[in-house]
Amino acid sequence: MRRTGYWRIRLAVLTAIFTAGSLVPAAALEIDIDDPDVFGPGEAWVVPVAISPGDGGPWVERLQEKLEEAGFRPGTHDGRFGQATLGAVYAFQKVHDLERDGVFRKGHWALLDSTIELPSQADAPDRVEVDLAKQVLFLVEDQRVKAVLPISSGNGATYRNASGNSVRARTPEGHYAFYKRVDGWRISYLGGLYRPYYFRGGYAIHGSTSVPPFPASHGCVRVELADMDYLTTELELGMPIFVYGRSINRDDLLPPAAESPVEEPPVRRTPPARLIESVASPAIF
């Protein structure tokens, strides 16, 4: 009986202690609810060494949120490392010159806080830039990078075109403008092009079911299907597109936007008599 009474008293004391503790105001505990090490995701609040395709949970959701804030497109913030998140991680790795293996590592979190900026502005404030070296597409709006998408461009291999001629799979570089689009799938002799936006001849940016982190196309610029759905809400016919990174450098293709010169009053000069004559009677060849 004495031992039973002892445990009853001990239980009552412990219950009183826990009850009193629950009445302590949260502010008195001095816990920062914004501190990810306290209320953040992950088991035991420890940042995982790596997050890989197929993983799931709060840390994946946090990664999706940070990727989107940085300008990438990881898809729905559902805590599942699927295809959309993989594409965003690929784009992140390409931009920061990391290994393109689709694995997000612990030491990369700080890079997500950096702003993606292009080396210089251009005369066209709204444009598309395709960097063939990095294998990414920059969607630029009002001189700022709005989105960074992973791409797969021409792989340089030889193949037979529709005429049966042997041609090289290269993505054309230069300054172009979108001139034609197809809403839906277009099936060609080389395969399917999802919602293509053409910028030169048969070359287009289009959605594909195969967008590896390296050049693999016949010359078009492949993007993920979901990314192409997004682009169709942003692109317009006539919008400029700049393609560079192989044989053309960006600085050579997109010189910095020139400052508006200060206008000076025109100076009137009397041209020589023979110049006036040549203007009045132009030669025809």
PLY file of the C-alpha trace (Angstrom):
ply
format ascii 1.0
element vertex 285
property float x
property float y
property float z
element edge 284
property int vertex1
property int vertex2
end_header
0.00 0.00 0.00
2.82 2.38 0.88
4.47 1.81 -2.55
1.15 2.35 -4.37
0.58 5.62 -2.52
4.12 6.78 -3.38
3.56 6.35 -7.11
0.19 8.12 -6.93
1.80 11.13 -5.27
4.69 11.10 -7.80
2.23 10.98 -10.72
0.23 13.87 -9.28
3.37 16.00 -8.92
4.50 15.30 -12.50
1.03 16.10 -13.82
1.05 19.43 -12.00
4.47 20.29 -13.42
3.48 19.58 -17.01
0.18 21.42 -16.60
1.95 24.49 -15.25
4.46 24.35 -18.08
1.69 24.35 -20.66
0.38 27.59 -19.20
3.64 29.48 -19.79
3.15 32.08 -22.57
4.92 31.24 -25.84
6.70 34.60 -25.74
8.33 33.66 -22.44
10.02 30.67 -24.12
11.86 33.04 -26.51
11.48 30.75 -29.52
11.77 32.30 -32.97
8.97 30.75 -35.02
10.71 31.90 -38.23
13.90 30.01 -37.40
14.06 27.07 -39.81
16.24 25.14 -37.35
13.35 25.18 -34.86
10.18 25.05 -36.92
11.72 24.14 -40.26
11.19 21.00 -42.33
13.06 17.75 -42.12
13.49 15.07 -39.54
15.05 16.29 -36.29
15.34 19.73 -37.94
18.60 18.74 -39.66
19.30 19.97 -43.19
19.65 16.90 -45.41
23.00 16.29 -47.08
21.29 15.89 -50.46
17.80 15.95 -51.95
17.34 13.66 -54.94
14.64 12.86 -57.51
11.98 10.69 -55.91
12.44 12.20 -52.44
9.52 13.75 -50.62
8.64 15.69 -47.51
8.91 19.18 -46.01
12.48 19.77 -47.17
11.48 19.14 -50.80
8.64 21.61 -50.38
11.04 24.17 -48.97
13.36 23.59 -51.95
10.46 24.12 -54.36
9.59 27.41 -52.69
13.17 28.69 -52.79
13.66 27.62 -56.43
10.58 29.56 -57.51
11.65 32.63 -55.55
15.00 32.49 -57.40
13.33 32.42 -60.84
13.15 28.71 -61.58
10.00 26.65 -62.17
9.74 23.62 -59.86
6.00 23.09 -60.31
3.47 22.77 -57.49
4.87 23.08 -53.97
3.70 19.59 -53.04
6.84 18.24 -51.37
7.44 15.71 -54.14
10.65 15.71 -56.17
9.12 15.01 -59.57
9.86 15.98 -63.18
9.13 19.70 -62.78
11.37 20.00 -59.73
14.09 18.02 -61.49
13.98 20.43 -64.43
14.25 23.41 -62.07
17.24 21.83 -60.31
18.89 21.17 -63.67
18.42 24.84 -64.63
19.80 25.91 -61.24
22.87 23.71 -61.69
23.46 24.95 -65.24
23.28 28.62 -64.28
25.73 28.15 -61.40
28.08 25.84 -63.34
27.45 22.89 -61.04
27.42 19.20 -61.90
24.23 18.46 -63.85
23.11 15.39 -61.93
19.75 16.62 -60.60
20.82 16.24 -56.95
20.43 19.32 -54.75
23.14 19.40 -52.07
23.34 20.98 -48.64
25.96 23.52 -49.69
23.77 24.95 -52.46
21.09 26.63 -50.33
22.98 29.93 -50.17
23.04 30.13 -54.00
19.24 30.26 -54.03
19.42 33.64 -52.30
21.36 35.18 -55.19
19.54 37.06 -57.95
19.92 35.77 -61.50
21.20 38.68 -63.56
22.45 38.87 -67.14
25.79 40.57 -67.84
24.19 43.60 -69.50
20.91 45.02 -70.72
19.85 45.13 -74.35
17.81 47.41 -76.58
14.82 45.03 -76.33
13.54 45.15 -72.73
11.25 42.12 -73.28
12.98 39.21 -74.98
14.08 35.60 -74.89
17.72 34.62 -74.59
18.91 31.07 -75.25
22.37 30.24 -73.91
23.55 27.13 -75.75
26.65 26.80 -73.58
24.69 26.73 -70.33
21.68 25.01 -71.93
19.14 27.39 -70.42
16.51 29.82 -71.63
16.14 33.23 -70.01
12.75 34.91 -70.21
13.46 38.62 -69.78
10.77 41.16 -68.93
11.57 44.85 -68.57
15.31 44.01 -68.53
14.91 41.58 -65.61
15.10 37.80 -65.69
11.58 36.56 -65.01
12.21 32.84 -65.48
15.08 30.44 -66.16
14.18 27.21 -67.95
16.25 24.13 -68.77
16.62 23.35 -72.48
18.14 20.79 -74.80
19.43 22.07 -78.15
21.09 20.60 -81.27
23.56 17.84 -80.44
25.79 18.31 -83.50
25.17 14.81 -84.86
24.44 14.09 -88.53
20.97 13.05 -89.66
18.83 12.88 -92.83
16.41 15.74 -93.38
13.03 15.55 -95.13
14.75 15.76 -98.52
17.08 12.90 -97.69
20.14 15.12 -97.43
22.71 14.68 -94.69
22.66 17.68 -92.33
24.18 18.61 -89.00
21.96 18.95 -85.92
22.81 22.50 -84.92
20.71 25.22 -83.35
21.10 28.45 -85.35
22.65 31.34 -83.46
21.79 34.97 -83.98
19.07 37.56 -83.49
15.60 36.48 -84.60
11.93 37.10 -83.86
9.06 34.66 -83.39
7.06 34.58 -86.61
4.76 31.54 -86.32
3.20 29.34 -83.67
1.13 26.16 -83.48
-1.22 25.61 -80.56
-1.05 21.90 -79.82
1.10 19.06 -81.10
2.75 19.25 -84.51
4.01 15.88 -85.71
6.97 16.03 -88.12
9.18 13.32 -89.61
11.56 13.86 -86.68
8.93 13.57 -83.95
6.44 15.66 -82.02
6.70 19.38 -81.29
4.43 20.60 -78.52
3.06 24.15 -79.00
6.07 25.28 -81.08
7.09 28.92 -81.49
9.14 29.24 -84.68
11.97 31.76 -84.92
13.85 30.70 -88.07
12.58 28.40 -90.81
11.67 25.09 -89.18
13.56 25.87 -85.97
11.40 26.47 -82.93
11.18 26.47 -79.18
8.80 23.64 -78.33
7.77 21.30 -75.57
9.13 17.78 -75.53
8.84 14.62 -73.48
12.64 14.33 -73.55
14.68 17.25 -72.21
17.96 15.85 -70.88
20.51 18.20 -69.26
22.66 18.14 -72.40
22.22 18.87 -76.16
20.07 16.14 -77.70
17.77 17.70 -80.32
17.96 17.92 -84.12
18.32 21.70 -83.83
15.18 22.97 -82.13
15.19 24.23 -78.55
13.39 21.69 -76.38
11.76 22.61 -73.09
9.62 20.66 -70.64
5.91 20.34 -71.54
4.83 22.33 -68.48
7.41 25.00 -69.26
6.05 25.32 -72.80
2.55 25.81 -71.41
3.98 28.62 -69.31
5.87 30.17 -72.23
2.75 30.33 -74.39
1.32 32.77 -71.83
4.44 34.95 -72.07
5.62 34.83 -75.71
4.23 36.89 -78.58
4.77 36.82 -82.31
7.35 39.44 -83.19
9.06 39.12 -79.82
12.88 39.08 -80.21
14.92 36.02 -79.40
18.72 35.91 -79.12
20.55 32.59 -79.46
24.24 32.39 -78.54
26.86 30.42 -76.66
28.57 28.24 -79.27
30.12 30.25 -82.08
28.67 33.63 -81.07
29.30 35.33 -77.73
26.50 37.15 -75.98
28.47 40.41 -75.87
28.87 40.35 -79.64
25.19 39.62 -80.23
23.69 41.86 -77.56
25.75 45.03 -77.18
24.78 47.06 -74.11
21.76 49.29 -74.55
22.96 52.67 -75.76
22.20 55.74 -73.74
20.01 58.34 -75.39
22.31 60.96 -76.92
21.90 64.61 -76.05
20.21 66.30 -78.96
22.00 69.35 -80.35
20.54 71.93 -82.73
21.27 71.05 -86.37
24.02 72.95 -88.12
23.08 74.21 -91.57
25.77 73.67 -94.13
25.68 74.49 -97.84
26.66 71.35 -99.77
29.00 71.59 -102.74
27.37 72.36 -106.08
28.09 68.92 -107.57
26.57 67.19 -104.51
23.37 69.17 -105.01
23.38 68.12 -108.62
23.88 64.47 -107.80
21.01 64.55 -105.33
18.74 66.28 -107.80
19.61 63.80 -110.57
20.47 60.43 -109.01
22.12 57.88 -111.21
20.29 54.68 -112.03
22.30 51.44 -112.36
0 1
1 2
2 3
3 4
4 5
5 6
6 7
7 8
8 9
9 10
10 11
11 12
12 13
13 14
14 15
15 16
16 17
17 18
18 19
19 20
20 21
21 22
22 23
23 24
24 25
25 26
26 27
27 28
28 29
29 30
30 31
31 32
32 33
33 34
34 35
35 36
36 37
37 38
38 39
39 40
40 41
41 42
42 43
43 44
44 45
45 46
46 47
47 48
48 49
49 50
50 51
51 52
52 53
53 54
54 55
55 56
56 57
57 58
58 59
59 60
60 61
61 62
62 63
63 64
64 65
65 66
66 67
67 68
68 69
69 70
70 71
71 72
72 73
73 74
74 75
75 76
76 77
77 78
78 79
79 80
80 81
81 82
82 83
83 84
84 85
85 86
86 87
87 88
88 89
89 90
90 91
91 92
92 93
93 94
94 95
95 96
96 97
97 98
98 99
99 100
100 101
101 102
102 103
103 104
104 105
105 106
106 107
107 108
108 109
109 110
110 111
111 112
112 113
113 114
114 115
115 116
116 117
117 118
118 119
119 120
120 121
121 122
122 123
123 124
124 125
125 126
126 127
127 128
128 129
129 130
130 131
131 132
132 133
133 134
134 135
135 136
136 137
137 138
138 139
139 140
140 141
141 142
142 143
143 144
144 145
145 146
146 147
147 148
148 149
149 150
150 151
151 152
152 153
153 154
154 155
155 156
156 157
157 158
158 159
159 160
160 161
161 162
162 163
163 164
164 165
165 166
166 167
167 168
168 169
169 170
170 171
171 172
172 173
173 174
174 175
175 176
176 177
177 178
178 179
179 180
180 181
181 182
182 183
183 184
184 185
185 186
186 187
187 188
188 189
189 190
190 191
191 192
192 193
193 194
194 195
195 196
196 197
197 198
198 199
199 200
200 201
201 202
202 203
203 204
204 205
205 206
206 207
207 208
208 209
209 210
210 211
211 212
212 213
213 214
214 215
215 216
216 217
217 218
218 219
219 220
220 221
221 222
222 223
223 224
224 225
225 226
226 227
227 228
228 229
229 230
230 231
231 232
232 233
233 234
234 235
235 236
236 237
237 238
238 239
239 240
240 241
241 242
242 243
243 244
244 245
245 246
246 247
247 248
248 249
249 250
250 251
251 252
252 253
253 254
254 255
255 256
256 257
257 258
258 259
259 260
260 261
261 262
262 263
263 264
264 265
265 266
266 267
267 268
268 269
269 270
270 271
271 272
272 273
273 274
274 275
275 276
276 277
277 278
278 279
279 280
280 281
281 282
282 283
283 284
